[in-house]
Amino acid sequence: MVVSTLAVRGLTRRFGALVVLDDVRFQLDAGQVAVVVGPNGSGKTTLLRCVVGADRPDEGEVLLDGRRCDETDPRVRAAVAAALDDIDFFPDLSVVEHLELLAYAHGGTADPVEEVLTELGLEPARDQLPATLSSGQRRRLALASCFVRPRRLLVLDEPEQRLDVRGRAWLAQRLLREKAAGTAVLMASHDTELIDAVADRRIEIGG
């Protein structure tokens, strides 16, 4: 039996009397891109946070390769790369040192670092500390942190934010490469051109 890379079953999340996610269900296989769509405030970010374990649902479960997904599990940490809005950086490490450490910490090598720095336009900032970066540079560093490490599931919250036209074109091509490499991608996005270019399916919530 083939097991999906990611399976979300009956996911429900409440904040007091407010039901943000109500019985969300979907599966995502290797080499597929699923895009979560819905109006602002519909729970897209909450769904992604539940998937990566940064938030806990009130009901339902998230399975990675058929096993319950727990962010403290080394198996999960090795497989899931995520760029959400609240990503933390190592404050005392430069951009390049940050990326090299992430690559090594997840069992990879530093080989992808230079390529990713160039692709994301971070080469001029390679020796800067995260606190000195602009908001756009910090967003690109969050994306770079995913692409320098091994991964089988990539979770991105509106990755097109603060990218210019050239950057968005690069992102579309990069996500197509992820698909070709067999990475499963779950992301939230408002960019219709990006969605049309990469999505295998749409997950509508809050409609």
CORFENMO-V925236 format. One record per pair of residues at least 24 apart in sequence whose C-alpha atoms are under 10 Angstrom apart, sorted by the first residue. I is the first residue (numbers start at 1). J is the second residue. D is the distance in whole Angstrom. If there is no record, write none. Layout:
{{I/J/D} {I/J/D}}
This chain:
{{2/29/9} {2/65/9} {2/66/10} {3/27/10} {3/28/10} {3/29/8} {3/30/10} {3/63/10} {3/64/9} {3/65/6} {3/66/6} {3/67/10} {4/28/6} {4/29/5} {4/30/7} {4/63/9} {4/64/8} {4/65/6} {4/66/7} {4/184/10} {5/29/5} {5/30/6} {5/31/9} {5/32/10} {5/63/8} {5/64/6} {5/65/5} {5/66/7} {5/67/10} {5/79/10} {5/152/8} {5/153/8} {5/183/9} {5/184/7} {5/185/10} {6/30/9} {6/51/9} {6/62/7} {6/63/6} {6/64/5} {6/65/6} {6/66/8} {6/67/9} {6/68/10} {6/69/9} {6/152/10} {6/153/8} {6/184/8} {6/185/10} {6/186/9} {7/51/9} {7/61/8} {7/62/6} {7/63/5} {7/64/7} {7/65/8} {7/66/7} {7/67/9} {7/68/9} {7/69/10} {8/47/10} {8/50/10} {8/51/8} {8/60/8} {8/61/6} {8/62/5} {8/63/6} {8/64/9} {8/68/10} {8/69/10} {9/59/9} {9/60/5} {9/61/5} {9/62/6} {9/63/8} {10/57/10} {10/58/10} {10/59/7} {10/60/4} {10/61/7} {10/62/9} {11/47/8} {11/50/9} {11/51/9} {11/56/10} {11/57/6} {11/58/8} {11/59/6} {11/60/4} {11/61/6} {11/62/8} {12/47/9} {12/50/10} {12/56/9} {12/57/6} {12/58/6} {12/59/5} {12/60/6} {12/61/9} {13/43/9} {13/46/8} {13/47/8} {13/50/9} {13/55/9} {13/56/8} {13/57/5} {13/58/5} {13/59/7} {13/60/9} {14/57/8} {14/58/7} {14/59/9} {15/58/9} {19/43/9} {20/44/9} {20/46/8} {20/47/9} {20/205/9} {20/206/8} {21/46/8} {21/47/7} {21/57/9} {21/58/9} {21/59/10} {21/205/8} {21/206/8} {22/58/10} {22/59/9} {22/60/10} {22/205/9} {22/206/9} {23/59/8} {23/60/7} {24/60/8} {24/61/10} {24/203/9} {24/204/9} {24/205/8} {25/60/9} {25/61/9} {25/62/10} {25/203/9} {26/62/10} {26/203/8} {27/62/10} {27/63/9} {28/64/10} {28/153/9} {28/184/7} {28/185/8} {28/186/8} {28/200/10} {28/201/9} {29/65/9} {29/153/9} {29/182/9} {29/183/9} {29/184/6} {29/185/9} {30/152/8} {30/153/8} {30/178/10} {30/179/8} {30/180/9} {30/181/9} {30/182/5} {30/183/5} {30/184/5} {30/185/8} {31/152/9} {31/153/9} {31/175/10} {31/176/9} {31/177/9} {31/178/7} {31/179/4} {31/180/6} {31/181/7} {31/182/4} {31/183/5} {31/184/5} {31/185/8} {31/200/9} {32/153/10} {32/175/10} {32/176/9} {32/178/9} {32/179/6} {32/180/9} {32/182/8} {32/183/7} {32/184/5} {32/185/6} {32/186/8} {32/198/9} {32/199/8} {32/200/6} {32/201/8} {33/153/10} {33/154/9} {33/155/10} {33/175/8} {33/176/9} {33/178/9} {33/179/7} {33/183/9} {33/184/6} {33/185/5} {33/186/6} {33/187/8} {33/195/9} {33/198/7} {33/199/5} {33/200/5} {33/201/7} {33/202/9} {34/155/10} {34/184/8} {34/185/6} {34/186/5} {34/187/7} {34/188/9} {34/195/9} {34/198/9} {34/199/6} {34/200/6} {34/201/5} {34/202/6} {34/203/7} {35/155/10} {35/156/9} {35/157/10} {35/158/10} {35/185/8} {35/186/6} {35/187/5} {35/188/5} {35/189/7} {35/190/9} {35/194/10} {35/195/7} {35/196/10} {35/198/9} {35/199/6} {35/200/8} {35/201/6} {35/202/5} {35/203/6} {35/204/8} {36/157/9} {36/158/10} {36/186/7} {36/187/6} {36/188/5} {36/189/7} {36/190/9} {36/195/10} {36/199/10} {36/201/9} {36/202/6} {36/203/5} {36/204/6} {36/205/7} {37/187/9} {37/188/6} {37/189/6} {37/190/7} {37/191/10} {37/192/10} {37/195/9} {37/202/7} {37/203/6} {37/204/5} {37/205/6} {37/206/9} {37/207/9} {38/188/9} {38/189/9} {38/190/8} {38/202/10} {38/203/8} {38/204/6} {38/205/5} {38/206/6} {38/207/6} {39/190/9} {39/204/9} {39/205/8} {39/206/7} {39/207/7} {40/190/9} {40/206/9} {41/206/8} {42/204/9} {42/205/6} {42/206/5} {42/207/8} {43/205/7} {43/206/7} {44/157/8} {44/158/10} {44/187/9} {44/188/6} {44/189/9} {44/203/10} {44/204/9} {44/205/7} {44/206/9} {45/84/8} {45/85/9} {45/156/9} {45/157/7} {45/158/9} {45/187/9} {45/188/7} {47/187/10} {47/188/9} {47/205/9} {48/82/9} {48/83/10} {48/84/8} {48/155/7} {48/156/8} {48/157/7} {48/186/8} {48/187/8} {48/188/8} {49/82/9} {49/84/8} {49/85/10} {49/155/9} {49/157/9} {51/80/10} {51/155/8} {51/186/9} {52/76/9} {52/77/9} {52/80/7} {52/81/9} {52/82/7} {52/84/10} {52/153/10} {52/154/10} {52/155/8} {54/84/10} {54/86/10} {64/153/9} {74/106/10} {76/151/10} {76/152/10} {76/153/9} {77/106/8} {77/151/9} {78/105/9} {78/106/6} {78/107/8} {78/149/9} {78/150/7} {78/151/7} {78/152/9} {78/153/10} {79/106/9} {79/149/10} {79/150/7} {79/151/5} {79/152/5} {79/153/6} {79/154/9} {79/183/10} {80/146/9} {80/149/10} {80/150/9} {80/151/6} {80/152/6} {80/153/5} {80/154/6} {80/155/7} {80/183/10} {80/184/10} {80/185/10} {81/106/10} {81/143/9} {81/145/8} {81/146/5} {81/147/8} {81/148/10} {81/149/8} {81/150/8} {81/151/6} {81/152/8} {81/153/6} {81/154/5} {81/155/6} {81/156/9} {81/185/10} {82/142/8} {82/143/8} {82/145/8} {82/146/6} {82/147/10} {82/151/9} {82/153/8} {82/154/6} {82/155/5} {82/156/6} {82/157/8} {82/185/10} {82/186/9} {82/187/9} {83/139/9} {83/140/10} {83/141/9} {83/142/6} {83/143/6} {83/144/9} {83/145/8} {83/146/7} {83/154/8} {83/155/6} {83/156/5} {83/157/6} {83/158/9} {83/159/8} {83/187/9} {84/139/9} {84/142/8} {84/143/9} {84/155/8} {84/156/6} {84/157/5} {84/158/8} {84/159/9} {84/187/10} {84/188/10} {85/139/8} {85/142/9} {85/156/9} {85/157/7} {85/158/9} {85/159/9} {86/142/10} {87/138/9} {87/139/9} {87/141/10} {87/142/7} {87/145/10} {88/130/10} {88/138/10} {88/142/9} {89/129/9} {89/130/7} {89/131/9} {89/138/9} {89/141/9} {89/142/8} {89/145/9} {90/129/9} {90/130/8} {90/131/10} {91/129/7} {91/130/6} {91/131/7} {91/132/10} {92/128/10} {92/129/7} {92/130/8} {92/131/9} {93/127/9} {93/128/8} {93/129/6} {93/130/8} {94/125/9} {94/126/7} {94/127/5} {94/128/5} {94/129/5} {94/130/7} {94/131/10} {94/132/10} {95/122/8} {95/123/9} {95/125/7} {95/126/5} {95/127/6} {95/128/6} {95/129/6} {95/130/7} {95/133/9} {95/137/10} {95/138/10} {95/141/7} {95/144/10} {95/145/10} {96/122/9} {96/123/9} {96/125/9} {96/126/5} {96/127/6} {96/128/8} {96/129/9} {96/141/10} {97/126/8} {97/127/8} {97/128/10} {97/129/9} {98/126/10} {98/129/9} {98/130/9} {98/141/9} {98/144/10} {98/145/8} {99/126/10} {99/141/8} {99/142/10} {99/144/7} {99/145/6} {99/146/9} {99/147/9} {99/148/7} {99/149/9} {100/145/9} {100/148/8} {100/149/9} {101/145/10} {101/148/10} {101/149/10} {102/145/7} {102/146/9} {102/147/10} {102/148/7} {102/149/7} {102/150/10} {103/145/8} {103/146/9} {103/147/9} {103/148/6} {103/149/5} {103/150/8} {104/148/9} {104/149/8} {104/150/10} {105/149/8} {105/150/10} {106/148/9} {106/149/6} {106/150/7} {106/151/9} {107/149/8} {107/150/7} {108/148/8} {108/149/6} {108/150/6} {108/151/10} {109/148/8} {109/149/8} {109/150/9} {110/148/7} {110/149/9} {111/148/8} {111/149/10} {112/144/10} {112/147/8} {112/148/5} {112/149/8} {113/144/8} {113/145/9} {113/147/8} {113/148/6} {113/149/9} {114/148/9} {115/144/10} {115/147/10} {115/148/9} {116/140/10} {116/141/10} {116/143/9} {116/144/6} {116/145/9} {116/146/10} {116/147/7} {116/148/7} {117/141/9} {117/144/7} {117/148/9} {119/144/9} {119/167/9} {119/170/8} {119/171/10} {119/174/10} {120/144/7} {120/163/9} {120/166/10} {120/167/7} {120/170/8} {120/171/9} {121/167/9} {135/162/8} {136/161/8} {136/162/5} {136/163/7} {136/164/9} {137/162/9} {137/163/9} {138/162/10} {139/163/8} {140/167/9} {143/171/10} {147/174/9} {147/178/9} {150/183/10} {151/178/10} {151/182/10} {151/183/7} {151/184/9} {152/178/9} {152/181/9} {152/182/7} {152/183/5} {152/184/6} {152/185/8} {153/178/10} {153/182/9} {153/183/6} {153/184/5} {153/185/6} {153/186/8} {154/178/9} {154/183/7} {154/184/6} {154/185/5} {154/186/6} {154/187/8} {155/184/9} {155/185/6} {155/186/5} {155/187/6} {155/188/9} {156/185/8} {156/186/6} {156/187/5} {156/188/7} {156/189/9} {157/186/9} {157/187/6} {157/188/5} {157/189/7} {158/187/7} {158/188/5} {158/189/5} {158/190/7} {158/191/8} {159/187/8} {159/188/8} {159/189/7} {159/190/10} {159/191/10} {160/188/10} {160/189/7} {160/190/9} {160/191/7} {160/194/8} {161/189/9} {161/190/9} {161/191/9} {168/193/9} {168/194/8} {169/193/9} {169/194/8} {169/197/10} {171/198/10} {172/196/10} {172/197/7} {172/198/7} {172/199/10} {173/197/9} {173/198/8} {174/198/10} {175/199/9}}
